Amino acid sequence: MLLTFVFILTGYLIGSVSFAVLVSRAMGLPNPHSYGSGNPGATNVLRTGSKKAAVLTLLGDALKGGFALWLVQRIGTTVFDLPQQIQEFTLAGVALAAFLGHLYPVYFGFRGGKGVATAAGILVAMNAGMGAAILGVWLLVALITRYSSLAAITAALAAPAAAAVTFGQSWFTLAVLCMAVLLIWRHRGNISKLRSGTESRIRLKRRDAASLPDGG
């Protein structure tokens, strides 16, 4: 159990790396906590007008979730030869911990993002087919409605069902359910705006970057 705790802590520390902050520092951009929604995510970074910074943030936040799972699975199977049941519990715990790290990063005063990109990376790492299906839900809703937040919420609602079909009653399904609940909770402000009709839609032109919604 000590080893499981160490792995889960490792997942949290990896998830706590905020690429929005790091990319912004590297490219001489303002701290994402200081403008727009104050959310350290790709959508808020795009408000600076730098598409490159936003893409790098998106990729970094997605890849760190997958990397945390890959690293622990690699070490657990090749170094410690963990039993299958323990592997599943440990990997599910690492997945949830990495997601929590993005939401509440220890390196940045526990001020994190909303978790869309990190959740996507985790889901793909869990099962590529399942992850692709959930990303497809996000893309479809985003294209039809042009609401990034609504797309994220809809994908979050679909994720536990997809996990149940893929994994059945398992620790992975429970972890995905917890991530979905947390992601929707982090979008509660967006839900209020959607209900009142004041939520901003996705806009692709640079001059509209300041009005982009915050779904990541």
N, C-alpha and C positions, 0 to 999 in steps of 0.2 A: 504493500500500500504506500510505503514511503516513495518508491519509485514512481508510482502513479501520480502522487502529489507533485513530485519534481517535474514530471512531464507536463502536467496541467499548468503548473506555474510557468514553465517554459512557454507554453502556448499563449498564456496571458501576456507575458513580456514581449513576445513577438507581435501579438496583436496590438500592443500599446504603442508601437512605432507609428507615428502619424506622418504619412507621406505628404499630406497637404502642407504641414509645417516645414518638413525637410526640403521638399521641392521648392517651396516659396523662398526659403532662405537661400538655397543654392542659386536660384534665378533672380535674386534681388527683388522679390515681390513682397508686399506687406504680409504680415502675419494674418492668416485667415480668421483668427479669432477677433480681429480688429475691424472687420468690415462686413457688409452684407448681413447674413444671418448669424455670423460668428461661428458657423459650423465648419470644422476642418474636414471638408469633403471636396470631391472633384467639382461638384456643381458650384459651390461657393468660390472655389479657386478660379473657375471660368469667369466669374464676375470681374476679374482683373483684365480680361480681354486676352489672356494668354491661353490659347487652346493647347499648346504644347504642355504647359504646366498642369492643366486639367487632365490631359490624357495620362501623363506620368503619374499623377496622383491616383487616378482611377486604376491604372495597372498595378501600382504599388500596393494599394489597399486590397485589391483582389488577390494578388499573388501571395501576400503575407499570410492570408488565411490558409491557402493551399499548401504553402511552404511549411507552416506549423504542423499540419497533419502529416505531410510527407516526411519531415524530419523525425518526428516521434515514431512513425511507423517504421522508418528505416532503422533507427536505433533499437527500437523494441524488438524487431524481428531478427536483426543481424547480430546484435550485441548481447541482448538479454534473453532472447528466445521466449518471449512472453506467451502464455497460453492464449488460445483464440478468444475465450470469454473475457479475459483480462484486457486483451488488445482492444476489443470492441468498447468496453467501458472506458478505457483510457483514452482512446481516440475520440470518442464522443465528448468526454470531458475536455480534451484539448480543443476540439472544435468550438465548444461553447465558451471556453476560456479565452480563445483568440478573439471571438466576437465581442466578448465583454471588454477585452483589452482595447478594442477599437472604440467602443462606446465610452469607456472610462479609463483612459490611458494614464498609467502611473507617472510617466515621464512629463506629462503636460497638465498637471493639476486636475486630472480626471475629467478634463473637458474634451470630449471626443465627438466623433461624427454619429451619423444615424445608422451606419452599418450595411448599407445596400451593397456596395462593392465587395466588402469583406465577406458578407454572407454568400454572395455569388461565388466567390473563390472557394469558400468552404464547401458549398454544395457540389460544385464541379469536382473537387478533390474527393468527396465522399463517393460520388457516382457520376460519371460524366454524362450519362444519358439523363439522369434526373436533373442535374444542374442545367443542362441544355434546355430541357423542357420548361423549367422555371424561368430561365432567361428569355425563352420564347414568349411566355406569358407577359413578362415585363415589357418586351419590345412591342408586342401586339397592342397592349393597352396604351403604351406611350404613343404609338403611331396614330391610334384612333382618337384618343382624347387630348394628346399633347400635354398631359399632366404627369410629370415625373413622379410626384408623390403618390398619385393614384395608382400608377403602374407598380411602384414599390409595395404599396399596401396590398394590391391584388395578388402580386407574386408571393408576398408573405402569407396570405390566406391560402394560397394553393400549395405552398411548400410542405406543410405537415401531411397533407393527403398524398402528395407525391412520395414523401419519405415512407409513409405507411405502406404504400403499394410496393415500393422498392425494397424496404428492409423488414416490413412486418412490425410486430411488437418488439422493439429493440431499443438499446440505448441511443442509437443514431436517430431514430424517430423522435425520441423524447428530446434530444438536443435540438433538433430542427424545430420542434414545437416551441421550445423555450426561446429560440432565436426569433421565431416569427412573432411571438407575443412581445418581446422586447423591441423589435423593429417597429411594430405597429404603435407601441407606446411612445417611441421616440418621434413618431410622426403625428402625435396627437395635435400639435399646433397646425399642421397641414390639414388634418381632418376638419378642424374647426373652420379653416379658410375655405376648404372645399364645400362645406355645408352652407357657408355664407356667400359663396360665389366670388370670393376675393383672392383665391389662389391663382398665382401666375402660371401661365402655360409655357411650355418649352419654346424658346425662340433660338434660331440658329445664327442670326446676324450679329456681328460683333457689337454694333451700336445698342443692341438690346440686352447685352450680357448682364447689365445691372439688374434687370428684372427677371432673371431666370429663377425658377423655383428651386427650393433646396430639398432634393430627394435623396442625397447621399450622405 
